[in-house]
Amino acid sequence: MDNQIYEAIKLLREIRDALMNIIDQYANTTSLPLKRRIYSKQQVLEMLNMTEITYRRNLKKGLLKPIRIAGIDLYFEEDLIAAMNESRRKGKL
């Protein structure tokens, strides 16, 4: 039984690693098949000069709406622009 659990965990890790590689490929390209740029959480933090605490607060407020794939937050460029425009509208930027 324990061996089956370890094998399942090993398989899940391999799937996670494969998904991470796919995400990295798409996050680092400028043109996707749908011509949509995707940003990782780390890229958003750097681009918006945001701390981890501010990031979590903005998630809780619903200002940032990530797409979660394999536990990783990803963002389309147009969603980030909409969030920035909303902040500007409220006088935050």
Backbone torsions as a table, in degrees:
resi	resn	phi	psi	omega
1	MET	NA	-45.9	179.5
2	ASP	-61.6	-37.6	179.9
3	ASN	-63.6	-38.4	178.5
4	GLN	-65.5	-38.4	178.4
5	ILE	-65.2	-44.4	178.9
6	TYR	-63.7	-38.5	177.4
7	GLU	-65.7	-40.4	178.1
8	ALA	-64.5	-42.0	177.9
9	ILE	-63.3	-42.4	178.8
10	LYS	-61.2	-43.6	179.2
11	LEU	-64.7	-42.8	178.2
12	LEU	-62.7	-38.6	177.1
13	ARG	-64.9	-39.9	177.9
14	GLU	-64.6	-40.8	177.1
15	ILE	-63.6	-45.0	178.3
16	ARG	-58.9	-44.5	179.8
17	ASP	-63.4	-39.6	178.2
18	ALA	-64.7	-42.8	177.6
19	LEU	-64.2	-38.8	178.0
20	MET	-61.9	-40.4	178.5
21	ASN	-64.1	-41.9	178.3
22	ILE	-63.8	-44.5	179.7
23	ILE	-62.0	-43.9	178.9
24	ASP	-60.8	-40.7	178.8
25	GLN	-61.2	-46.6	-177.8
26	TYR	-74.1	-34.1	-179.1
27	ALA	-69.8	-24.3	-176.9
28	ASN	-99.1	4.9	177.7
29	THR	-102.3	153.1	179.8
30	THR	-94.8	-19.9	179.2
31	SER	-129.9	114.1	176.1
32	LEU	-93.8	166.7	178.4
33	PRO	-53.7	-32.9	179.2
34	LEU	-94.4	7.6	-179.5
35	LYS	58.5	38.4	178.1
36	ARG	-117.8	128.2	177.8
37	ARG	-84.1	136.9	179.5
38	ILE	-114.1	135.9	178.5
39	TYR	-116.9	140.7	174.5
40	SER	-82.9	169.0	178.9
41	LYS	-57.8	-45.0	-178.3
42	GLN	-62.7	-39.9	177.6
43	GLN	-63.6	-39.2	178.8
44	VAL	-65.2	-44.0	179.2
45	LEU	-59.2	-43.9	-179.8
46	GLU	-70.5	-43.7	-176.2
47	MET	-64.6	-40.6	-177.8
48	LEU	-95.0	3.8	-179.7
49	ASN	50.4	53.9	-172.7
50	MET	-114.3	141.4	175.3
51	THR	-83.5	166.8	178.6
52	GLU	-61.6	-39.5	-179.4
53	ILE	-65.1	-44.5	178.3
54	THR	-64.2	-38.7	178.0
55	TYR	-58.6	-49.6	-179.9
56	ARG	-62.5	-39.0	179.1
57	ARG	-63.5	-42.5	179.0
58	ASN	-67.3	-32.3	174.2
59	LEU	-64.8	-46.1	-178.3
60	LYS	-63.0	-38.2	178.8
61	LYS	-72.4	-17.6	-178.5
62	GLY	87.9	8.8	178.5
63	LEU	-69.3	-41.1	176.1
64	LEU	-102.3	131.2	-178.6
65	LYS	-125.2	91.2	-177.0
66	PRO	-77.4	161.4	167.8
67	ILE	-101.2	121.7	-177.0
68	ARG	-100.9	119.6	176.7
69	ILE	-125.0	120.3	-179.6
70	ALA	53.6	37.2	177.7
71	GLY	78.8	10.6	-179.1
72	ILE	-111.2	132.7	178.8
73	ASP	-84.0	125.8	177.0
74	LEU	-126.5	152.1	-176.8
75	TYR	-134.8	138.5	170.3
76	PHE	-82.9	147.1	-177.5
77	GLU	-56.7	-42.6	-177.5
78	GLU	-65.8	-29.5	176.6
79	ASP	-69.4	-37.6	177.5
80	LEU	-67.7	-39.6	178.4
81	ILE	-63.0	-42.1	178.5
82	ALA	-62.7	-40.6	178.8
83	ALA	-65.2	-40.7	178.6
84	MET	-66.3	-40.5	178.2
85	ASN	-63.9	-38.6	177.6
86	GLU	-65.0	-39.8	176.9
87	SER	-64.2	-41.0	178.0
88	ARG	-63.5	-42.2	179.9
89	ARG	-60.7	-37.0	179.4
90	LYS	-84.3	-1.5	178.5
91	GLY	81.7	20.1	-178.8
92	LYS	-86.1	-25.6	-179.7
93	LEU	-110.1	NA	NA
